[in-house]
Each structure stands twice: as C-alpha cells, then as structure tokens.
Amino acid sequence: MQPTLDTQPPATDEGRPKTYVAIAGNIGAGKSSLTGVLAEYFGWKSFYERVDDNPYLADFYEDMKRWSFNLQVFFLSSRFKHQRAIEEEPHSVVQDRSIYEDVEIFARNLHEMRLMGKRDYENYVDLFGVMTSYLKPPDLLVYLRASVPTLVRQIQARGRDFETGIRIDYLERLNELYEDWIDRYPHPKLIVETDKLDFVNEPEDRFEIVSRVESTLFGLFPVTR
C-alpha cells in the first residue's frame, strides 16, 4: 500500500505541459513510496519497477554471477517498454527508477565485481545505447540520497524475503556509483537527502518533498525543459 499525502492536492493539472519525473536511488531509498506520494498529490500516472513478478530476482540474490546478465536484460527490456509507454501517455507521469540506473549503476557494478563477464557487459552496454537513443530523458530526475544504515533499516522494514541476502558492501558500492553518476548526470535533477526524512509516515516530511518537486518544476525558476 502506497503512503497517502495529508495535504490538499492541486485541483487539476490542466494548463501545465505534460511532465515526466523519474525517481532514482539505491535499493531501499524510498523510490516506490515517493512515486506513490507524487502520483497521488499531482494526479500523475505512476510507473513502478517490476519486482514482485520479476522471474530472475530471487535467483540473482542466490547466485549473482549466474543470473546477473539475465536480470539486467529483463530490467532493461521492462524499463524500455515503460519509457515507450510514458512517451505515448498523454498525461504527466512519475516513474519508479530510471532506465539510466540500469547501466550506470547495476550493470557497471556487477561487471566491476566480476559478477558479469566482459563479453556480456559490452553486449549489454551496446544494447542499452541502441535503446536509449530512441528515448527522451525525464523533465526532472529526483535522486534520493540515503546512507547505508538508512537503506538497511528500510529494506528490513519492507520485509522482502529475496532481499535478506543483500550484503552491506554491495549497498556501499552501489552508493558510490550513484554519487559518481549523479555528478555527471547532464539533465535537470533534484537531490534529496533522505536520512532525516520520513515521507512515508510523517505528513510534514511528505509536504516538504512535494513542495520541493513542485517548486523545481513549476516555480518562478523552473528547471529548463
């Protein structure tokens, strides 16, 4: 169940251009929760990452080297279909995790950890390049920055069985790659420090993050489209 927002949402999104917002962040950063919050408040359509019906995820956490390429290709295919649907969607949308994280964070990390071979990694990067050449980037990327203790606490709280095998050093490596990538990300972005925010349970924190997104997109000095 997605969190609800205890503030009055805009009456309508009419008159505003179609907006595409993507939520980025490490495992357990709160992407799905924020996707639900923004979708409810702004009346946007939400696109969630495929987790519960992912046929490779549980196997991957049991044997990362064997299933890394299969998992990444599945995510890439799923995300590409979402991206095409987003571009065809007439209304504004918010997406749980961007397609760019697949290659910049997860596939890169698996390759650097020698859990994805050079041949598979280069094949994957080529495929990613072909796919993304047909896509437009989000109008705004919201990056949820979270420390590893915060990630661990939130992963434990949601209680997915297949995530019990995630290692601390794996999360640490992903955080390092996220920081490297977000510095280089060339399109409009909003970085949110989440260690002291609880937008799932605290109305004031939900209002703060929604206000920041709204101001960035629709304020006096909106991001350049």
Secondary structure, 3 states (H helix, E strand, C coil): CCCCCCCCCCCCCCCCCCCEEEEEECCCCCHHHHHHHHHHHHCCEEECCCCCCCCCHHHHHHCHHHHHHHHHHHHHHHHHHHHHHHHHCCCCEEEECCCHHHHHHHHHHHHHCCCCCHHHHHHHHHHHHHHHCCCCCCCEEEEEECCHHHHHHHHHHHCCHHHCCCCHHHHHHHHHHHHHHHHHCCCCEEEEECCCCCCCCCHHHHHHHHHHHHHHHHCCCCCCC
